[in-house]
Amino acid sequence: MPLTRRRLLFNGSLTLAAGAMAPAIAFAADSKKQNATSNLKDWAAIRREFNLSPDFIHLGLFYLTSHPRVVREAIEEYRRRLDINPFITVEHALFESEQENLPLRVTRALANYTGTSSDDFALTSNTTMGLALVYHGLPLKAGDEVLTTTHEHYVHHEAIRLATERTGATWRAIPLFESYDSISADDMVERIRKAIRPATKVVGVTWVHSSSGLKLPIKRIADGIAQVNATRSESDRVLLVVDGVHGLGVEHPNLTALGCDVFAAGTHKWIFGPRGTGFVWARPQVWASMRPMIPTFSSFDVFEAWGKGELPKGPARASWFSPGGFFPFEHQWAVPAAIDFHQKIGTARITERIHDLNGRFKEGLTTMKHVTVLTPRSDDLSAGMVCFDVKGMKPAEVTRRLLAKKIIATTTPYAVSHPRVAFGITSNADEVNRTLEAVKSLA
């Protein structure tokens, strides 16, 4: 249950009546003042919703997105209200009725997009924060083990390491394949299933690897773990934790269909959400087993228990895990505008578009003898990124020479690095062809 101002303020310590407050606030989410969105059936019109420099081919937006117009306007409207009257704006948004509560509107928008319940979301600033809240919140203890893979991003490994060091648990990383040309969904699923030991309590994986563009078959991995759990008690079941940031906004967003227990992601990448916004979704029974790490502003139950000098009455739930404190509220509150923009374009259309453009690029690269493509060509094992190597050239040199041609590519931030591009909904076929010509010229 969220905090409400009437319940929060004991003995009416503030005299400003809620009824007098409400008319003073006209939030962007409530009004129809925003300009009508352009024709979102046209990809060129969608591109014009972004203030991206037309001088560059932008293939690094998965790193940090540009805000589309509707998100910029929502952020600006909330910022304007905060500047006009910060106290009333925050009080009304956080501590008034559930209908007016803006963090609740964010979780409801996320639930609508992912086909889940708004009660099962904790709001964070990014994937890094989300993974840390998860691993430090899980009831790990000495003798327990977290199983992960050697392909994870730094923040996933580090969240696991810090949590296991604190609790006395251990962690282990396994490879899912021996080489990029031998990747097999069957083999990856079987490797994870066979690596689970009696001490294993958590399996942590990434949906789409930013190191290679590989997309894991999460549902099949979940089914393999379910086979293990069939022989265990409910309290001893293995949890599947997924870093989903590079799959969310590209693939079908139904989280329960994935079969995982916990899903962490930022919204400031493929969703085109406000920078510095993210979430953790988990099954209610998982939240109930966890311990919050940061005081929250999102649950009256916790605050009321503190006021009475008591411990909060469990079980724990998602709202207990949303970090409290003051932060750029205007960004978090504008998340629903990004989700609405995404949904109006159409999630299936977005998936098809991204796969089509990246598929064309991969096909073009395979004709070049000086290029090795690392990302699987199959849509089942890839999403929106393409990683490759250019013979005789270091990754940084590849990106430098592409940038000289006004093409923004990146390098993967891992011990073994590769050049990387990602064609998204702001990209087009001409940009695919121009980028292929640029890579071809590197021979």
Stockholm file with secondary structure:
# STOCKHOLM 1.0

chainA/1-443         MPLTRRRLLFNGSLTLAAGAMAPAIAFAADSKKQNATSNLKDWAAIRREFNLSPDFIHLGLFYLTSHPRVVREAIEEYRRRLDINPFITVEHALFESEQENLPLRVTRALANYTGTSSDDFALTSNTTMGLALVYHGLPLKAGDEVLTTTHEHYVHHEAIRLATERTGATWRAIPLFESYDSISADDMVERIRKAIRPATKVVGVTWVHSSSGLKLPIKRIADGIAQVNATRSESDRVLLVVDGVHGLGVEHPNLTALGCDVFAAGTHKWIFGPRGTGFVWARPQVWASMRPMIPTFSSFDVFEAWGKGELPKGPARASWFSPGGFFPFEHQWAVPAAIDFHQKIGTARITERIHDLNGRFKEGLTTMKHVTVLTPRSDDLSAGMVCFDVKGMKPAEVTRRLLAKKIIATTTPYAVSHPRVAFGITSNADEVNRTLEAVKSLA
#=GR chainA/1-443 SS CCCCHHHHSGGGCSCSCHHHHGGGCCCTTTCSCSCCCCCTTSHHHHHHTBCCCTTSEECCTTTSCCCBHHHHHHHHHHHHHHHHCHHHHHHHHHHSCTTTCHHHHHHHHHHHHHTSCGGGEEEESSHHHHHHHHHHHSCCCTTCEEEEETTCCHHHHHHHHHHHHHHTCEEEEECSCSSGGGCCHHHHHHHHHHHCCTTEEEEEEESBCTTTCBBCCHHHHHHHHHHHHTTSCGGGCCEEEEECTTTBTTBCCCHHHHTCSEEEEESSSTTCCCTTCEEEEECHHHHHHCCCCSCCSSCHHHHHHHHTTSCCCSSCCGGGGSCCSCCCHHHHHTHHHHHHHHHHHCHHHHHHHHHHHHHHHHHHHTTCTTEEECSCSSGGGBCSCEEEEETTCCHHHHHHHHHHTTEECEECCSSSCCEEECCCTTCCHHHHHHHHHHHHTTC
#=GC SS_cons         CCCCHHHHSGGGCSCSCHHHHGGGCCCTTTCSCSCCCCCTTSHHHHHHTBCCCTTSEECCTTTSCCCBHHHHHHHHHHHHHHHHCHHHHHHHHHHSCTTTCHHHHHHHHHHHHHTSCGGGEEEESSHHHHHHHHHHHSCCCTTCEEEEETTCCHHHHHHHHHHHHHHTCEEEEECSCSSGGGCCHHHHHHHHHHHCCTTEEEEEEESBCTTTCBBCCHHHHHHHHHHHHTTSCGGGCCEEEEECTTTBTTBCCCHHHHTCSEEEEESSSTTCCCTTCEEEEECHHHHHHCCCCSCCSSCHHHHHHHHTTSCCCSSCCGGGGSCCSCCCHHHHHTHHHHHHHHHHHCHHHHHHHHHHHHHHHHHHHTTCTTEEECSCSSGGGBCSCEEEEETTCCHHHHHHHHHHTTEECEECCSSSCCEEECCCTTCCHHHHHHHHHHHHTTC
//
